[in-house]
Amino acid sequence: MRTYIGHQQAISAEDFAELALGTPVELWLGVEGETDEERAAREDAARDILAAPEYCDLPDLVSRVAAEAIEAYAPELFNVIKLPRPARRRTSRKGAAA
């Protein structure tokens, strides 16, 4: 099955996330072996992106992408079963006041 975001085909999970978010995943997660200076530059770029008006809904978009990925690859995580509530115990308030 092929997955397309707009006119681009997402071949891997990383492609899907990058196309869905509009930014490279590495920008948010970092890369193995990055220096402190590289990390600081990456975080500055991420802050600049989050400050832009077109990305004000990015947290909601990330949540939606994560939920869609869970639904596609691990739907059993959404199988929620209501647990029965324990019966309330009524305490008697009758008694002699001393």
PyMOL commands that set and color helices and strands:
alter all, ss='L'
color gray80, all
select helices_A, chain A and resi 13-21+25-29+36-51+53-55+58-73+75-78
alter helices_A, ss='H'
color red, helices_A
select strands_A, chain A and resi 3-5+8-10
alter strands_A, ss='S'
color yellow, strands_A
deselect
rebuild
show_as cartoon
